[in-house]
C-alpha cells in the first residue's frame, strides 16, 4: 500500500508539471490564433484523445457492476457534463485572453487561487470554513496585490482576467464535486465536459473570430499539448492517482502547477518576475498550501 501511495504521489507531481507547462503552451499559441479558436481546438482534441480511454474503462465498469445495480442515467451524465463543461470553457476563455497580458508564472499563481476560493464559496452550500481558510484568503489577497497592483490601486487587465478565471474555475470544481459521486464512470463525465467546453469555444469562434488555417498550423503544437497532455493525459493521471492517496495531499501536490508555470515561463519564454511579484507569488502559494492542509473536524455536542 505504501508503494502505491508513493507511485500515486509521483503521478500527481507529473500532473502538476504537465499543467504548469500548459501555461507556456497557451501563451505561445496566442501568437497565432485567437482565444476562442484555441479553446475550441484544445478541448476538441481533449475529447477525442480521451475517447479510447473512456471506452476501455466503461467495459471494466460494466464487468464489475453489481448484478442488481442500475447504470448511471444518460441525463445525469449530460447535465453534469453541461454544467462542468460550461464553467470550464468560460474559465479557459478568461485564462486564454488574460494570458496575452501577463506572464505564464503570474497566470499560474493567480489561477491557483481557486484552491482558496472553493472552501469560501462553500459557505453558500452550508459549509463553514475554519479560521485557517480565512487566514489563507487574507494571504492570497496580499499576494494578489503584490503581484498585480503596481501604480495606484489599479489591477492590470491580464491579472484581473486571471482572477476571474480562478473564480469561474471554483464553480467548475464545485460542479465536479457535486456530479462526480452521482456517476459510475467519471471519465465519461470528463469527456462530455470537454465536449461542452469545446462548444463554448466554437460559439465564440464563430461569432468573434475568423480562424486562419496557417495560424492553426503554426499553433498546432501548443494546441496539441494543451488538448492531449494538459487535458486528456493529466486528467487521467489525476483520477487514477487519487484512488491511492490522501485527498489533502493530492490537492497540495497538484497546486504545485503554479510553481511549475513560473519555472516554465522563466526557462522557456525567458519571462522574469520582479522581487515584489516573487514575494506576492510566495504569499499566494502559502495561502494555497494552508487551504489544503488536513484539519480536525469540529466536535458537536451529542
N, C-alpha and C positions, 0 to 999 in steps of 0.2 A: 504493500500500500504506500509505503514511504517513497519507493522508486517511482510509482505512478504520479505521486504528488510533485516530485521534483521534475519529472518529464512534463507534466501539465504546466507547471510554472514557467518552464523554459519555452513552451509553446506560446504561452501568453506574452512572454517577453518578445518573442518573434512577432506576435500580432501587433504589439505596441510599436515595434520597429517598422513594420510594414505601413501602419497608419501614419507614423511620423514622416516617413519618406513621401507619402502621398501628398503632403502639403507642397513639396517641391514639384511633383508631377503636375499638380493643379496650377501652380504658379507658371511653369513653363508652357503648359497647354494654353493658357490665356494669351500667349503671344501670337497664337494662330487662329483660334476660334472664339466665338462669343460664349458667355457663361451658360446660357440656356442650351446651346448646342453641346457644350462639354458635359453638362449634367445629363442630358438625354442620352448621349453616346455612352457615357461611363456606366449608367445603370442598365442600359440595354445589354451591354457586354456582361454586366454582373448577373443579370437574369439568365442569359444564355449559358454562361460558364457554369452557373450553379445547377442548371437543369439535370445533367447526368448524375450529380451527387444526390439531388432530390429523388430521382427515380430509384437509385440504389438503396438509399436509406428507407424509402417508403416500402420497398419489398421486405426489408428487415422488420419494419413496424408491423406489417400485415402478418408476418410469420409469428411474431412474439405477442400479438394482440390476444388477450384472454378470449375464450370462446364466446362468452355472452356479452362481451363489450361491443359497443357500437362505435363506428368510425366517427371522427370529427365531422360535423355538418359542413358542407361546402360554404354555406352562408357565413359561418364563423371565420373560416379562412379569408373569405372575400372582405368581410367587414374589418377584420384585423389588419389585413394587407392594405386596405384602402386608408385606414387611419394612420398606421405606421408609415406607409409609403408616402402619403401626402406631406406629413410633417418632415420626413427625411428629405423629400425633394425640395421643399421650401427652405429647410435649413442649409441644404447643399447649395442652393442658389445664392442665399445670403453670404455663405462662405466663399463661393466662387467669384462673386462680384467684389467682395471685400478684399480678397487676396491680391487684387490688382493694385491696391493702395496701401498695402502693408507688407511686412516681411513674413516669410514662412515661419520663423521662430515665434514672432509675436502672435501670428494667427493660431499656432498650435497652443500656446499658453492661454490665450483668451478663450478659445473654443473649449479648453479643458474646464472652464468654469461651470459647465453643465453638471459636473460631479458635485458641486456645491449647491447649484440651483435645484436639483432634483429633490433632495430632502426638504428644502424650503417650500417648494410647490406642493409637497405632500401635505402641508397644513390644510389645504383645501379638500383633501381626502380624509381628514380626520387624524392624520399622523402628526404628532407633535415632536418636532426636532429638539434635541437636547441643547444644553448651553454650548457644547463644543461646536455644534453646527453653526450657531450664531457667531461664535468666535471665528470660524472658518469664513463666514460671509464677510465679516469685518476685514479679515486679512486679504480676501480676494478683492474687495473694493479698494483697499490701499494699493494692492498690486496693480490693479487695472488703472488706477490714477497715475501711478509712476510710469506705466508702460505707454499710456495713451494721451494723457493731458500734458501738453508742453508749454504753450504760451496762452495764459489765461485759462479760464475754465471751459475749454472747448475740446471735445473729443474728436480725434481725426476720423474721417469718414470710413476708412478701412477698418479701424478698430471698433467703431460703432457697429458696423455690419457684422463683425465677428462676435460681438457681444449679443447681437440679435440672433445670430446663428446658434450660439450657446443656449439661449433661451428656447428657441424652437427645438433644438436637439433634446432639451429637457422634457418637452412634451412628447417627443418621439420615444424617448426611453420609458416614460410613464405608460405610453400606449403598449409598448412591448411587454412591460411588466404586467399589464392588465390582460393582454391577449395570449401571451405565450403559455401560461398554465392551462388555457382552455383548449389547446390543440395538442394532438398526439405527435405531430411531426413539425418541429419549429423551423426546419429548413424549408418546408413548403410555405410557411408564413413569410420567411425571409424572401423567398423567390417572388411571391406575389407582391410583397413590399417593394422590391426592386422594379417590378413592372409598373406599379403606380408612380414610383419616383421618376421613372423614365417618361411616363405620360405627362407629369408636371413639366419636365424639361421640354418635351415635344410641343406642348401647347405654347409655352413661352417662345420656343424657337420659331414656330410658325407665325407668331404674332409680331415678334420684335427683331428677328434676325433672318438673314439670308445665308445659309451655310455655303461655304466655298469649298469645293472638292479638293483644291490644292491646300487650303488651310487644314482640312480634316486629315489629309495625307501627312502634312507636316506635324500635326499634333497626335498622330496615331499612337506613338509610343507612350506619351503621358496618359492618354485616354485609356489605352490597354492596361497600363499599370493600375490606374485608379479603378477601372472596372473589374479586372480579373483578380489582381493581387489585393488591393485595398478592400474591394467588395467581397468577391466570392471566396478567395482563399483565406483572408483574415477572419471573415465571419465563421467559416467552417472550423478553423483552428480554435476560435473563441468558444464555440458551443461544445466542441469536443473536449477541450482542456478544462472547462469549468465543471465538468462532471466529477473531477477527481481532486478538486482543491477548494479551499475555503473562499466563499464569495467576496469577503472583505479583502483578502489577499489578492484575489483575481482583479478586483477593481483598482487596487493600489498599483499593481504591476501594469495594467493597461493604461493607467493615467500617465505612464512614462512616455506615451506618444508625444507629449508636449516637449519633453527633453530631446527626443529624437528629431522632432521637427526643427528645433533650434539648431541642433548639430548639423542636420542635413542642409539647412539653409546656409550655414556658415561654410561647410565643406564644398557643397556642390554649386551653390549660387553666389558664394563669396559675400553673403549678407552679414552685416555685423550689427550688434546691439550696443547701445551706449551703456555706461555704468548704471545710470538711472533706470534704463529699461531692463538690464540684467537683474537689478535689485527688485524691480517690480515682478519679474518672472519668478524670482525666489519666493516672494510673498504668495503669488498665485499657486505655485507648486506646493508650498507648505499648507495652504488652505485645502488643496485637493487631497493631500496626504491625510490631514486631520479629519476631513469629512469621511474618509474611507476606513479609518481605524475601527476595529471592533469595539463595542461598548456594552456595558451591562444594561439589561432592561430594568426599568424602574419597578420596584416591588409594589404590589397593590394589596390593600388590606382584605383579608378573606372574611 
